[in-house]
Amino acid sequence: MSVSLVIPALDEAKALPVLVAHLAKLYPRPREIVLVDGGSTDSTTKLAQAAGWRVVECEKGRALQINRGVTEAQGELVCVVHADSLPPFDMVSVIEATLAEKRIALASFTPLIRGPDKTRWGTTAHNWIKTWYAPLITRPHLFFRGVRLLFGDHAMFFRRADFLAIGGCTPGDAVMEEADLCVKFARLGKIRMVPRWVITSDRRIAAWGPLKANWIYFKVGILWALGLRHRMAENYPDIR
């Protein structure tokens, strides 16, 4: 089955050169790489086009951009990759092998938070634990069914037809759109985190500090759980 990579982006010119060089080394190759731009004012789209990626313009908002990207994708399987994340070089084979198991509706890689100077092992471990305790706190009925909540830095992947069947991401969500996807996909089958690293930038932790970063992640999660979705974006400032 063919694999499309969808990259929602906004003003990611700083991160894209590294991602472009990394994705050029994937083997086997994905069917296509689709960058969904939310109105960048820097050279994001030029860098993507120069790399041979398909560029799609869309209204700003991660949920909207992911929805547009999956709709435009030509592959039967889709992986959503953030611009500051580097998946394993054999990601296409891993995606195909994982989703060959029909019981799995949604899966992801395991994020390793790393910066230029250090690996954030504490936050990496917390993020792994959070995939269990987040549903316990916010959706206990799903937790007791074994459902995990995955997040955007996991590089989540799924069957395109299933994504469209469940209605995709909730359109107004600027953050936590991936948690909503987990709840929706849980109706179709199992959710799995593959024990293979996706290297994710520590730029937010570097900007905010570890304690503040984890507090912001927790606070946004609680706002989502309480249905205060309109307040999530204001509590999650952009870091580029």
C-alpha positions as CSV (number, residue, x, y, z in Angstrom):
1,M,0.0,0.0,0.0
2,S,1.3,3.5,-0.8
3,V,2.2,6.0,1.9
4,S,1.7,9.8,1.8
5,L,3.5,12.1,4.2
6,V,1.5,15.2,5.2
7,I,3.3,18.1,6.9
8,P,1.2,20.9,8.3
9,A,3.4,24.0,8.5
10,L,3.5,27.7,9.3
11,D,6.7,29.8,9.1
12,E,8.9,26.7,9.4
13,A,11.8,28.0,7.2
14,K,14.3,27.4,10.1
15,A,13.3,23.7,10.6
16,L,12.7,22.7,7.0
17,P,16.2,22.4,5.6
18,V,17.0,19.6,8.2
19,L,13.7,17.9,7.5
20,V,14.2,18.1,3.7
21,A,17.6,16.5,4.0
22,H,16.3,13.8,6.4
23,L,13.3,12.8,4.3
24,A,15.5,12.6,1.2
25,K,17.2,9.6,2.8
26,L,14.0,7.6,3.4
27,Y,14.0,4.1,2.0
28,P,11.7,3.0,0.6
29,R,10.4,6.3,-0.6
30,P,6.9,7.5,0.2
31,R,4.5,8.0,-2.7
32,E,4.5,11.7,-2.0
33,I,5.2,14.5,0.5
34,V,2.5,17.1,0.9
35,L,3.2,20.3,2.8
36,V,0.1,22.1,3.8
37,D,1.0,25.7,4.4
38,G,-1.2,27.8,6.7
39,G,-0.1,31.2,5.3
40,S,3.7,31.4,5.9
41,T,5.4,34.7,5.5
42,D,8.9,33.2,5.3
43,S,10.4,30.9,2.7
44,T,8.6,27.7,3.9
45,T,6.8,27.1,0.6
46,K,9.8,27.8,-1.6
47,L,11.9,25.3,0.4
48,A,9.2,22.7,0.1
49,Q,8.8,23.2,-3.7
50,A,12.6,23.2,-4.2
51,A,12.6,19.8,-2.5
52,G,10.0,18.5,-4.9
53,W,7.2,18.3,-2.4
54,R,3.7,19.1,-3.3
55,V,2.5,22.4,-1.6
56,V,-1.1,23.0,-0.7
57,E,-2.4,26.3,0.6
58,C,-4.9,26.3,3.5
59,E,-6.4,28.4,6.2
60,K,-4.2,28.5,9.3
61,G,-4.9,25.9,12.0
62,R,-3.4,22.5,12.4
63,A,-6.7,20.6,12.3
64,L,-7.7,22.4,9.1
65,Q,-4.3,21.8,7.6
66,I,-4.2,18.1,8.4
67,N,-7.8,17.7,7.1
68,R,-6.8,19.4,3.8
69,G,-3.6,17.4,3.5
70,V,-5.3,14.0,4.0
71,T,-8.0,15.0,1.6
72,E,-5.4,15.9,-1.0
73,A,-3.2,12.8,-0.3
74,Q,-3.0,10.1,-3.0
75,G,-1.6,7.3,-0.8
76,E,-3.8,4.8,0.9
77,L,-1.9,5.3,4.1
78,V,-1.0,8.7,5.6
79,C,1.5,9.8,8.2
80,V,1.3,13.3,9.7
81,V,4.8,14.6,10.3
82,H,5.5,17.9,12.1
83,A,8.2,20.1,10.6
84,D,10.4,19.8,13.6
85,S,10.3,16.0,13.8
86,L,12.6,13.4,12.1
87,P,11.1,9.9,11.7
88,P,13.2,6.8,11.1
89,F,14.6,6.3,7.7
90,D,12.6,3.1,7.2
91,M,9.3,4.7,8.3
92,V,7.4,3.7,5.1
93,S,8.1,0.0,5.8
94,V,7.2,0.4,9.4
95,I,3.9,2.1,8.5
96,E,3.0,-0.6,6.0
97,A,3.8,-3.4,8.3
98,T,2.0,-1.9,11.3
99,L,-1.2,-1.1,9.4
100,A,-1.2,-4.5,7.7
101,E,-2.7,-5.7,11.0
102,K,-6.4,-4.9,10.4
103,R,-7.2,-4.5,14.1
104,I,-4.9,-1.4,14.3
105,A,-6.8,1.7,13.4
106,L,-4.2,4.3,14.4
107,A,-0.5,4.1,15.3
108,S,2.5,6.3,15.8
109,F,6.2,6.3,16.4
110,T,7.7,7.0,19.9
111,P,9.0,10.6,20.3
112,L,12.5,11.3,21.6
113,I,12.8,14.9,22.5
114,R,16.2,16.2,21.5
115,G,17.9,19.5,20.9
116,P,21.3,20.5,19.5
117,D,23.0,20.1,22.9
118,K,21.1,17.4,24.8
119,T,18.4,14.7,24.8
120,R,15.5,15.5,27.1
121,W,15.2,12.1,28.7
122,G,12.9,13.3,31.5
123,T,10.3,14.8,29.2
124,T,10.7,11.9,26.8
125,A,9.8,9.5,29.6
126,H,6.9,11.7,30.8
127,N,5.5,11.9,27.3
128,W,5.5,8.1,27.1
129,I,3.7,7.8,30.5
130,K,1.3,10.6,29.5
131,T,-0.1,8.4,26.7
132,W,-1.5,6.3,29.5
133,Y,-2.4,8.7,32.3
134,A,-3.9,11.3,29.9
135,P,-6.8,9.0,28.9
136,L,-7.2,7.9,32.5
137,I,-7.8,11.5,33.6
138,T,-9.7,12.8,30.6
139,R,-11.5,9.7,29.1
140,P,-11.4,6.9,31.7
141,H,-13.9,4.8,29.7
142,L,-11.3,4.7,26.9
143,F,-8.4,4.0,29.3
144,F,-10.1,0.9,30.6
145,R,-10.5,-0.3,27.0
146,G,-6.7,0.1,26.6
147,V,-6.8,3.2,24.5
148,R,-3.8,5.5,24.5
149,L,-3.8,9.2,23.7
150,L,-1.1,10.0,21.1
151,F,0.2,13.5,20.4
152,G,1.4,15.4,17.3
153,D,5.1,14.8,17.9
154,H,4.5,11.0,17.6
155,A,4.2,11.2,13.8
156,M,0.8,9.5,13.8
157,F,-0.3,7.3,10.8
158,F,-3.6,5.7,9.6
159,R,-5.6,4.6,6.6
160,R,-6.8,7.5,4.6
161,A,-10.2,6.0,4.1
162,D,-10.6,5.6,7.9
163,F,-9.7,9.2,8.5
164,L,-12.2,10.4,6.1
165,A,-14.9,8.0,7.5
166,I,-14.5,9.4,11.0
167,G,-14.7,13.0,9.8
168,G,-11.0,13.8,10.3
169,C,-9.8,16.4,12.9
170,T,-12.3,18.7,14.6
171,P,-11.9,21.8,12.3
172,G,-11.6,24.5,15.0
173,D,-8.8,22.9,16.9
174,A,-5.4,24.7,16.8
175,V,-3.9,22.2,19.3
176,M,-4.9,18.8,20.7
177,E,-6.4,17.9,17.4
178,E,-4.4,14.6,17.6
179,A,-6.1,13.7,21.0
180,D,-9.5,14.1,19.3
181,L,-8.3,11.8,16.5
182,C,-7.4,9.1,19.1
183,V,-10.9,9.2,20.6
184,K,-12.5,8.9,17.1
185,F,-10.2,6.2,15.9
186,A,-10.8,4.2,19.0
187,R,-14.2,3.3,17.6
188,L,-12.6,1.5,14.7
189,G,-9.9,-0.5,16.4
190,K,-6.7,-0.5,18.4
191,I,-4.3,2.4,18.9
192,R,-0.6,1.5,19.0
193,M,2.6,3.3,19.6
194,V,5.5,1.6,17.7
195,P,8.7,1.2,19.7
196,R,10.8,3.2,17.1
197,W,12.0,6.7,17.7
198,V,10.8,9.9,15.9
199,I,13.3,12.6,16.9
200,T,11.4,15.7,17.9
201,S,12.9,19.2,18.5
202,D,13.1,20.4,22.1
203,R,12.5,24.0,20.9
204,R,9.6,24.6,23.3
205,I,11.4,23.2,26.3
206,A,14.4,25.3,25.4
207,A,12.3,28.4,25.2
208,W,10.1,27.8,28.2
209,G,12.2,25.5,30.5
210,P,11.2,21.9,31.4
211,L,8.8,22.8,34.3
212,K,6.9,25.5,32.4
213,A,6.7,23.3,29.3
214,N,5.2,20.4,31.1
215,W,2.8,22.6,32.9
216,I,1.6,24.1,29.6
217,Y,1.2,20.7,28.1
218,F,-0.8,19.6,31.2
219,K,-2.9,22.7,31.2
220,V,-3.9,22.5,27.6
221,G,-4.8,18.8,28.1
222,I,-7.1,19.7,30.9
223,L,-8.7,22.5,28.9
224,W,-9.4,19.9,26.2
225,A,-10.8,17.5,28.6
226,L,-13.1,20.1,30.1
227,G,-14.4,21.1,26.7
228,L,-12.8,24.6,26.8
229,R,-11.4,24.2,23.4
230,H,-11.6,27.9,22.6
231,R,-9.0,28.6,25.3
232,M,-6.4,26.0,24.2
233,A,-4.5,28.1,21.5
234,E,-4.1,31.1,23.8
235,N,-2.4,28.9,26.3
236,Y,0.0,27.3,23.8
237,P,2.1,30.0,22.2
238,D,3.9,29.4,18.9
239,I,7.6,28.7,19.1
240,R,9.6,28.7,15.9
